[in-house]
Each structure stands twice: as C-alpha cells, then as structure tokens.
Amino acid sequence: MKKPEKKDLFIGVAVVFLIAAAISLRYFGRYTSDSTTITLGVLRSAIYIFLMVAWGLSIRVRIIHTQIRRYLLSVSSLIIFWLIIRTVKYHFVSGEDAQRYLWYLYYLPMLFIPLMAVFIALSLGKSENFRLPGLTKLLYIPSVLLFLAVITNDLHQFVFSFPEGSVFSDANSSYAAGYYIIAVWIALCSAAAFITMIFKCRLPKSETFLWLPTVPMLMMIIYGFLYNMKLRWFFLLAGDFTVSVCLLTVAVFESCIDCGLIQSNTGYEALFSVSEIKAQITDESFEPRFSSALARRFSKETLKKASTAALRLDSGTLLKSSKLRNGYVFWQEDISELTKVISELELIQEELRDTGDILKAESEQKAHWLQITEKNRLYDLVEKQTASQVALLRSLLLELKGTDDRKTAQHLLGKIVAVGTYIKRKSNLVFIENQKKSVSVGELRLCLNETAANLKLCGAECRAVLNLENPLCAENANFIYDLFEAVIEKSLDSLSSLLIFAEEDTDLIRINICASCKEDLFCLGESFPGLSVQCDDDGLIYLFAECRKDSDGR
C-alpha cells in the first residue's frame, strides 16, 4: 500500500469528524424536545447526504474506468436517494400511508446497490474500454420484479403482512415469503460481489492477498447479523441501519480504490517522483514544484533559456521544455546515441565528398577523353573522305611551286581554291552528319554556290539550282556534292561552263548536270553506280542520277 499523502490524511480526518458530529447529534437528539430532535435529525441527515454527494463528485473525477465510474455513480445516487427518503419519512411526513410507501422505497437502493456491486466486481481488472456482456443485463429482471412486489405489497401482502383490521405500517408488519426471497437475492448479489472481489484481489503471479476491501465487507456481514438479533445495546450504539449500510458500502469501494483494484486518477505526484524520467515541473517563475528522483537541479537562468528553445547541456544531453497552464515542464533528453550517429554520418559525408570529388574528376577526365576521341574520329573520317582531294592539292601546290609562267600559275591557283573549298565544305558536311543525321537544303546550297563562285578563278562559269524543300539525309547531300566535285576535278583543265540542277519527286531526288568541257566524263560511272552520261553534237556532256529520299545508300 502506498503511503498516505497530507491531502488524503486531511480528507480522512474531515470525514471522521463529520461522521462523529453526526453520531453526536443522534445521541443529543434523544434528550431534547421534539422540535429540536427534528432539527438535529435533519442536520445529521444533511451531513451524511453531503458526504455522499462529495463522494460521488470525487468518483466522477478520480475513476478512470468508464463502466466502473458509471456504476459507482449509480451507487452514490442510490445512497443519496435512500438517505433523502429516510429523512423525509422520519422528519417531514406523519401520515401512515405516506410513511409506509417511503418505507417501501427503501428497497429500491437495497435491491439495486448489491446488483451494482456485482457489475462493478465483474468489471474489475478489465481494460478501460471493457463493457459487460449483454446477458448480464438479465440480472436486472429479478431486482425489478422484487421491487415491484414491494411497492405493490398493499395489494397482495406477499412481502410484508399486516394483522387483519390493523393499520398498515412498518411497526406492526411481519415478514412474508417475498421478504425472504428479497433477502436471499440481496445475499446472493452481495456474496457474488464479495467472492468476485476476493478472487480479483490477488496480485498477478503472486499469493499476496489484498485484505483491505474484505474488512468493510466482513463488518457489513457482522452488522447485519447483530442488527437482526435486535440487541438493545447494539441499537443504542449503531441502530441507524440505513446510515451504517451506506457508510460501509462506501468503505468497501473506497478500499478497492485505495489498494489499486479500481484504477483511479490520483497518485501522480508520487508516481512522478519515483519515475525514471529526468524531468521537473516549475511554476511561471521557474520555481520547482515537482521533480523526479533522477532530475538535475538547474538555475533559473538555465531554465529560462530552455523555456524558449532546447538547450544543449553537454555533448549527449538536451534540456527541453513545454508550456503548461501555470508553469513549465522541463525534461532532459539523452541524445548521445543520436550524436554518435550524426558523427558517423558526418564521417561518411566527408568520405562521400572525397569519393564524389574523385568520381567527378574521373568523369570529367573521361568526358574530355571521349570528346578528344570523338574529335579524332571525325578528323580521321574527314581525312579519309578527302584523302584524294588532299593528294590533288599537294600535287597542285608542287606544280605551282615549279612554274614561272604567270598565266599557268593563275590557273593552278584557281584549281587550288576550288579543291580547298571542297575540303572545307566536305568537312562541314561530315560534322553535320554526325550531329543531326540530316542536312538542310540551305547548307547544301552554300556548299555548291561557294565552289561555283571559286570556279571563276579558273575561267569557268558555274551555277547551282536546287528545287528542294525538305532537308536531305546526309547520304544524299554527300552524294550530290561528291558528284558535283568529281565532275569539276575531272574537267577542270578545259571546263568553261557547268550547271547542276536538283529537284525532288514523290520519293526520289533527281540530279542533272550539264558540263562544257573536252575531257571524257564517261568514266565517272565507275565511281557513281547508276550514273547516266550522254554527249550531244555540240560537245555538251549530260549526267543524270537519282537517289531515294529515305534510302541510306545511293
């Protein structure tokens, strides 16, 4: 059992004092006038009713279990009702009929308080959300029927019988069969509640018996036995049956609450003080009011800082707070594990940062290497596709270096410019092909027009006409430009004029070239399969070729 607190001791002393005062009023009332006796009796009843009302209010605040709280409040209400009708019967009503029916009403709390005790006993030890099975409501039926038998006793005298021709009153009544049935039912309910409580008063996995609830129960049994014996000394000492039973009933349930059998909403200060949490509760001026055993003491300045934001006490402890209605709660939070994890994460972060820098450098180096490799591949591709033009350019340069004739040198320079223009433009087409896989008509026109313009240095007139709208695949654009260049290189010594015309059909591109030269161009058919070469009587040579728009080859 827990050690009583000062507040509990004060309440206990006050209750004992009020009960002693009520008992004293009962004894004083025997030796006073009738009016004074009534006054003292009413005052005594008021004390008991006040105590029962206070107990009911405390039950409403203290008891956690919803179902048990509801049944205990029912017990409190029945007790208050019993005390009120008892007071009215003895002090405010004089008629025999009214007193008799008030006496009959005694059996409402007498029948239903034991039934409520059974329900409370069945609910002990259960979870807060526990509800009694629906079949237990059948227990209301006997109590209701027996109460109806009492309240209608004047009609059948099944519970109390009265001598024939006499006044119906509790003074000259005798017990009938119904009374003994009621007594047996009350005894059965009380015994069931008593046995159930005894069974549930055993601590889990222990033989230790919580004896506290049994003491008032045994006192109630002994009181009932002595009361029925109608001993004079006992009536003088404790003859008020209603008050005695009510007080002992309250004592039973209070003992269950005190020993923890009925869970209550009290004892938090003691629980807080022995808890393992490191916390303390202060008022608004940061004066400690409650503190756990493991909590450290801090200065007001420290607590004030912690009230606005979490305060780090050391590498592994934080002091946190939360605002209460009239103060603060402070608690120490162990963050050593969190600090350890953060340190490990910081080390990992540093390692990842170093690894990331290395990977980034490797990625940049790899990208640079791939860029160089791609450039070398393109340069090799350009060199491969312009190898013959480069060789021709070298031979022309050697020939230019060895001639002294101005006219010949001028003609050689024209050839060099024309070949160089092709090499430059061919390189552009190669780069475009690797980037876009298609060549615009404008780009091909620039290639042809620049070459055509440079042919004037060789004394040849040239024109390119492209009747095309859609971009060409790179293969077709290279085919047109390579064929144009091949005609120029083959006929450059005697070429006087050149016309190239290209147009698109449904799925074909048709290329027509007309050249005025003395060289034989029929040999170009070997380099360009599908090329048709014709010559007219005036010496003009016509070349015809076709390529598919969607073809990857010529």
C-alpha positions in Angstrom: 0.0 0.0 0.0 1.2 3.5 -0.7 2.0 6.0 2.0 -0.9 8.4 2.6 -0.4 11.9 1.5 -1.1 15.0 3.6 -4.2 15.8 1.4 -5.6 12.3 1.9 -5.0 12.5 5.6 -6.8 15.8 5.8 -9.8 14.5 3.9 -9.9 11.4 6.1 -9.8 13.4 9.3 -12.5 15.7 8.0 -14.8 12.7 7.1 -14.2 11.1 10.5 -15.0 14.4 12.2 -18.3 14.9 10.3 -19.4 11.3 11.0 -18.5 11.7 14.7 -20.5 15.0 14.7 -23.5 13.2 13.1 -23.4 10.4 15.7 -23.2 13.0 18.4 -26.3 14.8 17.1 -28.1 11.4 17.1 -27.4 10.9 20.8 -28.1 14.5 21.7 -31.5 14.3 20.0 -32.7 11.6 22.4 -32.6 14.1 25.3 -34.1 17.2 23.6 -37.6 18.4 22.7 -39.4 17.1 19.7 -38.7 20.2 17.6 -35.0 20.2 18.5 -34.8 16.5 17.8 -36.2 17.1 14.3 -33.8 19.9 13.7 -30.8 17.8 14.9 -32.1 14.8 12.8 -32.3 16.9 9.7 -28.9 18.3 10.3 -27.5 14.8 10.8 -29.1 13.7 7.6 -27.7 16.7 5.8 -24.2 15.8 7.0 -24.5 12.2 5.6 -26.0 13.5 2.3 -23.2 16.0 2.0 -20.7 13.2 2.5 -22.3 11.0 -0.2 -22.6 13.9 -2.7 -18.9 14.7 -2.1 -18.0 11.1 -2.6 -20.0 10.9 -5.8 -18.3 14.0 -7.1 -14.9 12.6 -6.2 -15.8 9.4 -8.0 -16.6 11.4 -11.2 -13.1 13.0 -11.0 -11.0 10.1 -9.8 -12.2 6.9 -11.5 -10.6 6.2 -14.9 -12.6 3.1 -16.0 -15.8 4.4 -17.7 -18.0 1.5 -16.9 -16.9 1.3 -13.2 -17.3 5.0 -12.9 -20.9 4.8 -14.2 -21.9 2.0 -11.8 -20.2 3.8 -8.8 -22.1 7.0 -9.6 -25.3 4.8 -9.7 -24.4 3.5 -6.2 -23.8 7.1 -5.0 -27.2 8.2 -6.4 -29.0 5.3 -4.8 -27.4 6.0 -1.4 -28.3 9.7 -1.6 -31.9 8.7 -2.6 -32.0 6.3 0.4 -30.9 9.0 2.8 -33.3 11.5 1.4 -36.4 9.3 1.7 -35.3 8.2 5.1 -35.1 11.8 6.2 -38.5 12.7 4.7 -40.1 9.6 6.3 -38.9 10.4 9.9 -38.9 14.2 9.9 -41.4 15.6 7.3 -44.2 13.1 6.9 -46.7 12.0 9.5 -49.4 10.1 7.6 -49.2 6.3 7.9 -49.7 5.7 4.1 -47.0 8.1 3.1 -44.6 6.7 5.7 -45.4 3.2 4.5 -44.7 3.9 0.9 -41.5 5.8 1.8 -40.5 2.6 3.7 -41.3 0.5 0.6 -39.0 2.8 -1.4 -36.1 1.7 0.9 -36.0 -1.5 -1.2 -35.1 0.4 -4.4 -31.5 1.1 -3.2 -31.4 -2.1 -1.1 -32.1 -4.3 -4.2 -30.0 -2.3 -6.7 -26.9 -1.4 -4.7 -25.9 -5.1 -4.4 -26.6 -5.5 -8.1 -24.4 -2.6 -9.0 -21.7 -4.1 -6.7 -21.9 -7.3 -8.9 -21.4 -5.3 -12.0 -18.5 -3.4 -10.5 -16.9 -6.6 -9.3 -17.2 -8.2 -12.8 -15.6 -5.0 -14.3 -12.6 -5.1 -12.0 -9.3 -5.8 -13.7 -10.7 -5.3 -17.2 -9.5 -2.7 -19.7 -10.8 0.8 -19.8 -12.9 0.1 -22.9 -14.4 -3.1 -21.4 -18.2 -3.5 -21.5 -20.2 -6.2 -19.7 -21.8 -8.8 -21.9 -25.4 -8.2 -22.9 -26.6 -11.2 -20.9 -25.6 -9.6 -17.6 -28.5 -7.2 -18.1 -30.8 -10.1 -17.4 -29.8 -9.6 -13.7 -32.0 -6.5 -13.7 -35.1 -8.6 -14.1 -35.2 -10.2 -10.6 -34.4 -6.9 -8.9 -37.1 -5.1 -10.8 -39.7 -7.8 -10.2 -38.9 -7.9 -6.4 -39.1 -4.1 -6.2 -42.5 -4.1 -7.9 -43.6 -6.8 -5.4 -42.6 -4.5 -2.6 -44.1 -1.3 -3.9 -47.5 -3.1 -4.6 -47.4 -5.0 -1.3 -50.7 -3.4 -0.1 -52.5 -5.3 -2.8 -51.2 -8.8 -2.1 -49.1 -8.6 1.1 -46.6 -11.0 -0.5 -43.6 -9.3 1.1 -45.0 -7.8 4.3 -48.2 -9.0 6.0 -50.3 -7.0 8.4 -52.8 -8.2 11.0 -56.3 -8.2 9.8 -58.1 -5.0 10.7 -55.0 -3.2 11.8 -53.3 -0.1 10.3 -50.7 -0.9 7.6 -47.4 0.3 9.0 -43.8 -1.0 9.4 -44.4 -1.1 13.2 -47.0 -3.9 13.1 -45.8 -5.7 10.0 -44.4 -9.2 9.8 -42.3 -10.8 7.1 -44.0 -12.8 4.4 -42.5 -15.2 1.8 -41.5 -12.4 -0.6 -39.3 -10.8 2.1 -37.2 -13.9 2.4 -36.9 -14.1 -1.4 -35.6 -10.5 -1.4 -33.2 -11.3 1.5 -31.9 -14.3 -0.4 -31.5 -12.2 -3.6 -29.6 -9.4 -1.8 -27.4 -12.0 0.0 -26.7 -13.8 -3.3 -25.7 -10.5 -5.1 -23.6 -9.4 -2.1 -21.9 -12.8 -1.9 -21.2 -12.9 -5.6 -19.7 -9.4 -5.5 -17.7 -10.3 -2.4 -16.3 -13.5 -3.8 -15.5 -11.9 -7.2 -13.6 -9.1 -5.4 -11.7 -11.6 -3.3 -10.8 -13.6 -6.4 -9.7 -10.4 -8.2 -7.8 -9.0 -5.3 -5.0 -11.5 -5.8 -2.0 -9.9 -7.5 -0.9 -11.4 -10.8 1.6 -14.3 -10.3 1.5 -13.8 -6.5 -0.2 -15.3 -3.5 -0.3 -11.9 -1.6 -3.9 -11.1 -0.7 -5.1 -7.6 -0.7 -7.0 -7.7 2.6 -8.2 -4.1 2.7 -11.5 -4.5 0.8 -12.5 -7.5 2.9 -12.5 -5.6 6.2 -15.6 -3.4 5.5 -17.3 -6.4 3.8 -16.9 -8.5 6.9 -18.0 -5.6 9.1 -21.2 -5.3 7.0 -22.0 -9.0 7.5 -21.4 -8.8 11.2 -23.5 -5.6 11.4 -26.4 -7.3 9.6 -26.2 -10.3 11.9 -26.2 -8.1 15.1 -29.0 -5.9 13.7 -31.3 -8.9 13.1 -30.6 -10.1 16.6 -32.2 -6.8 17.8 -29.8 -6.4 20.7 -30.7 -3.2 22.8 -27.1 -2.1 23.3 -26.4 -2.5 19.6 -29.4 -0.4 18.7 -28.3 2.3 21.1 -24.8 2.2 19.6 -25.4 1.8 15.8 -29.1 1.4 15.3 -29.3 3.6 12.2 -29.4 0.7 9.6 -29.5 3.0 6.6 -26.6 5.2 7.5 -24.5 2.2 8.7 -25.0 0.2 5.5 -24.4 3.3 3.3 -21.1 4.1 5.1 -19.9 0.5 4.9 -20.8 0.3 1.2 -18.7 3.4 0.5 -15.9 2.0 2.6 -15.8 -1.2 0.5 -15.5 0.7 -2.7 -13.0 3.2 -1.3 -10.8 0.4 0.0 -10.8 -1.1 -3.6 -9.8 2.3 -4.9 -7.1 2.7 -2.3 -5.5 -0.7 -2.9 -5.5 -0.1 -6.7 -8.1 -2.7 -7.5 -10.2 0.1 -9.1 -8.0 2.4 -11.1 -8.1 6.0 -10.1 -6.9 9.3 -11.4 -4.7 10.0 -8.4 -1.2 9.5 -7.1 0.5 11.2 -10.0 2.9 13.2 -7.7 4.2 10.0 -6.1 4.4 8.3 -9.5 6.3 11.3 -10.9 8.8 11.4 -8.1 9.8 7.7 -8.4 9.7 7.6 -12.2 12.9 7.1 -14.2 12.4 10.1 -16.4 14.6 13.1 -15.7 12.0 15.8 -15.5 10.7 18.6 -13.3 7.7 20.9 -13.2 8.0 24.5 -12.3 5.7 27.5 -11.9 5.8 30.5 -14.1 8.7 32.0 -12.1 10.7 28.8 -12.7 10.5 27.6 -9.1 10.5 23.8 -9.0 7.2 22.3 -7.8 7.6 18.6 -8.7 10.7 16.8 -9.6 11.6 13.2 -10.4 14.4 11.5 -8.4 16.8 11.4 -11.3 16.3 15.0 -12.4 19.2 17.5 -12.1 18.7 20.9 -10.5 19.2 23.9 -12.7 19.4 27.6 -12.1 16.5 29.9 -13.1 18.7 31.4 -15.8 19.2 28.0 -17.4 15.5 27.1 -17.1 14.6 30.4 -18.7 16.8 29.8 -21.7 15.5 26.3 -22.1 11.9 27.6 -22.0 12.4 29.4 -25.3 14.5 26.8 -27.2 16.1 23.4 -26.5 19.3 24.0 -24.5 22.4 21.7 -25.0 23.8 20.8 -21.6 26.7 18.7 -22.9 27.6 16.6 -25.9 24.9 14.0 -25.1 22.1 15.8 -23.2 19.5 18.3 -24.2 17.2 20.3 -21.9 13.8 20.7 -23.4 10.6 22.3 -22.2 6.9 22.7 -22.8 4.5 25.3 -21.5 1.8 24.3 -19.1 -1.2 26.3 -17.9 0.5 27.8 -14.9 4.1 26.8 -15.4 6.5 24.7 -17.4 7.7 21.1 -17.6 11.4 20.5 -18.3 13.0 17.2 -19.2 16.4 16.0 -20.0 16.8 14.1 -23.3 19.7 11.8 -23.9 21.0 12.4 -27.4 24.3 10.5 -27.0 23.2 7.8 -29.5 21.9 10.5 -31.9 25.2 12.4 -31.5 27.1 9.3 -32.2 25.0 8.6 -35.3 25.4 12.2 -36.5 29.2 11.9 -36.1 29.3 8.7 -38.1 27.1 10.4 -40.8 29.5 13.3 -40.9 32.5 11.0 -41.4 30.6 9.2 -44.1 29.6 12.5 -45.7 33.3 13.5 -45.7 34.2 10.2 -47.3 31.4 10.5 -49.8 32.5 14.1 -50.6 36.1 12.9 -51.2 34.8 10.0 -53.2 32.5 12.3 -55.1 35.4 14.7 -56.0 37.4 11.7 -57.3 34.4 10.4 -59.3 33.7 13.9 -60.6 37.4 14.3 -61.7 37.3 10.9 -63.3 34.0 11.7 -65.0 35.4 15.0 -66.3 38.6 13.3 -67.5 36.5 10.5 -69.1 34.3 13.1 -70.8 37.3 15.0 -72.0 38.8 11.8 -73.3 35.6 10.9 -75.1 35.5 14.3 -76.6 39.0 14.0 -77.9 38.3 10.5 -79.2 35.2 11.8 -81.0 37.1 14.7 -82.5 39.9 12.3 -83.6 37.3 10.0 -85.1 35.7 12.9 -87.1 39.1 14.2 -88.2 40.0 10.7 -89.3 36.7 10.4 -91.2 37.3 13.8 -92.9 40.8 12.8 -93.7 39.6 9.5 -95.2 36.8 11.1 -97.3 39.0 13.9 -98.6 42.2 11.9 -99.0 42.2 12.1 -102.8 41.5 15.9 -102.7 44.3 16.4 -100.3 46.7 14.5 -102.5 45.5 16.5 -105.5 46.0 19.7 -103.5 49.6 18.7 -102.7 50.4 17.9 -106.3 48.9 21.3 -107.4 51.0 23.1 -104.9 54.2 21.4 -106.1 53.3 22.2 -109.7 52.6 25.8 -108.7 56.0 26.0 -106.9 57.8 24.8 -110.1 56.2 27.1 -112.7 57.3 30.6 -113.7 54.5 31.3 -116.1 52.0 33.8 -114.7 49.1 32.6 -116.6 49.7 29.0 -115.6 50.2 30.0 -112.0 46.9 31.8 -112.0 45.1 28.8 -113.4 46.8 26.5 -110.8 45.7 28.9 -108.0 42.1 28.6 -109.3 42.3 24.8 -109.1 43.8 25.0 -105.6 41.0 27.3 -104.3 38.3 25.1 -105.8 39.8 21.9 -104.3 40.3 23.6 -101.0 36.8 24.9 -100.9 35.5 21.3 -101.4 37.7 20.1 -98.5 36.4 22.8 -96.2 32.7 22.3 -97.1 33.1 18.5 -97.1 34.4 18.7 -93.5 31.3 20.7 -92.5 29.0 18.1 -94.0 30.8 15.3 -92.1 30.4 17.2 -88.8 26.7 17.9 -89.5 26.1 14.3 -90.4 27.4 13.1 -87.0 25.3 15.7 -85.1 22.0 15.8 -86.9 21.9 12.9 -89.4 20.4 15.3 -91.9 21.5 18.3 -94.0 19.3 21.3 -94.7 18.8 22.5 -98.3 20.4 25.8 -97.4 23.6 24.2 -96.2 23.9 22.1 -99.4 23.3 25.3 -101.5 26.1 27.1 -99.6 28.5 24.3 -100.4 27.6 24.3 -104.2 27.5 28.1 -104.5 30.8 28.6 -102.8 32.5 26.1 -105.0 30.7 27.6 -108.1 31.9 31.1 -107.2 35.6 29.9 -106.9 35.5 28.3 -110.3 35.5 31.8 -111.8 39.2 31.9 -110.9 39.7 29.0 -113.3 37.7 30.9 -116.0 34.7 28.7 -115.8 31.1 29.8 -115.3 29.1 27.6 -112.9 25.6 27.7 -111.5 23.7 25.5 -109.0 19.9 25.3 -108.9 18.2 23.3 -106.1 14.5 22.8 -106.4 14.2 21.1 -103.0 12.1 21.9 -99.9 12.7 19.3 -97.3 16.0 18.5 -95.6 18.1 15.8 -97.1 19.5 12.8 -95.4 23.3 13.2 -95.0 23.9 10.4 -97.5 22.1 12.1 -100.3 23.6 15.5 -99.6 27.1 14.0 -99.7 26.2 12.1 -102.9 25.1 15.4 -104.7 28.2 17.3 -103.5 30.6 14.5 -104.3 29.2 14.0 -107.8 29.5 17.8 -108.4 33.1 17.8 -107.2 34.0 14.8 -109.2 32.8 16.4 -112.4 34.8 19.6 -111.6 38.1 17.7 -110.8 37.8 15.6 -113.9 37.1 18.6 -116.3 38.9 21.4 -114.6 41.6 21.9 -117.3 39.1 22.5 -120.1 35.8 23.4 -118.2 34.2 26.5 -119.5 30.7 26.2 -118.0 28.8 24.0 -115.6 25.2 23.7 -114.5 23.8 21.5 -111.7 20.1 21.1 -111.2 18.4 19.0 -108.5 14.7 18.5 -107.9 12.6 16.2 -105.8 9.9 13.8 -106.9 7.5 11.7 -104.9 10.2 9.5 -103.4 13.2 10.4 -105.5 15.7 13.2 -105.9 16.8 13.7 -109.5 20.2 15.3 -110.2 21.0 16.7 -113.7 24.5 18.1 -114.6 25.5 19.8 -117.9 29.2 20.5 -118.5 31.0 22.1 -121.4 34.5 20.5 -121.4 36.8 18.4 -123.6 37.5 15.7 -121.0 35.8 12.3 -121.1 33.3 12.1 -118.2 32.0 8.6 -119.0 34.5 7.1 -116.6 32.6 8.6 -113.6 30.0 5.9 -114.0 32.5 3.5 -112.3 32.7 5.7 -109.1 29.0 6.5 -109.1 26.8 3.5 -109.9 23.6 4.3 -111.6 25.0 7.5 -113.2 24.0 8.0 -116.8 26.3 10.1 -119.0 25.5 11.4 -122.5 27.2 13.7 -125.0 25.5 15.8 -127.8 26.8 17.0 -131.2 27.9 20.4 -129.7 30.2 18.7 -127.2 28.0 19.2 -124.1 28.0 16.4 -121.7 24.9 15.5 -119.7 25.0 13.5 -116.4 21.8 12.0 -114.8 21.5 10.4 -111.4 18.7 9.5 -108.9 18.6 8.8 -105.2 15.8 7.8 -102.8 14.7 10.2 -100.1 14.5 7.5 -97.4 17.5 5.5 -98.6 20.6 5.1 -96.5 22.6 4.3 -99.7 22.9 5.6 -103.2 
